[in-house]
Amino acid sequence: MQITTVRIPRCLHRWSVSPQQARLLQERLRERVVRAGAVRAPRLLAGADLAFSEDGSECVAGVVVWEVPTHSIVEQHVARRPVRFPYVPGLLTFREGPALLAALRKLRCEPDAFLFDGQGLAHPRRFGLASHMGVLLDRPSVGVAKSRLIGEHAEPGPLRGATTPLLHDGEVIGAVVRTRDRVKPIYVSIGHRVCLETAVELVLIAGAGCRVPEPTRLADQLVARARTA
């Protein structure tokens, strides 16, 4: 039997809930989000992504642990879980969370931070996928999205590393980050136990010449292969 060295806390809630109960859970759990923290000299970054089976009945989640100094994969895992929750905008974690947790529980090493392909605070109830999973893991987490869910922003400068605030109702909920020169930016937000500055730094550190961070790009490729296997 495989023994994991990553001790993931027991889940704080059950997944079998109604959409109304799910919204109430988000509003309750968002109070646990820590919007501060630094990750000093990260060595291992985990990227998580998911896809659905061709018939839509299964969620296929993948996690890739990527070593910063060597730009290499340390470990990767896939998990499948039945889809039990309907598609409701703003509540996607309740469809995807069980499979993500199952994949993350297979980890043998301890990443310094987790990058999720989704929103963190940049969410109508300030509790998107990266915040929800970060709270359940109780580890530094960052939301990295390719498109905007809510908020307004100016265009960041054209060169890699340029940022501009993502604003909603007068609050800074994230950063719009140019990860490659003159390439469409991505949307970065706090998940849990990091400040926004650290979240942006981690995303840029995890860059390997592509628009999205390398750990989440590799996780996307992993689940794309697994969903048709």
Protein Blocks (a to p, Z undefined) as FASTA:
>chain_A
ZZdfbdcdddfbdfbdcfklmmmmmmmmmmmpccbdcdehifbdcdddddddfkopaccd
ddddddfklopafbdcddddddfbdcdehilmmmmmmmmmmmmmmpmbdcfbdcdeddfk
lpfklpafklmmmmmnopacddddfbdfbdcdddddfbehiacdddeehiafbdcddfbg
hiacdddddfbhpafklmmmmmmmmpghiabdfklmmmmmmmmmmmmZZ
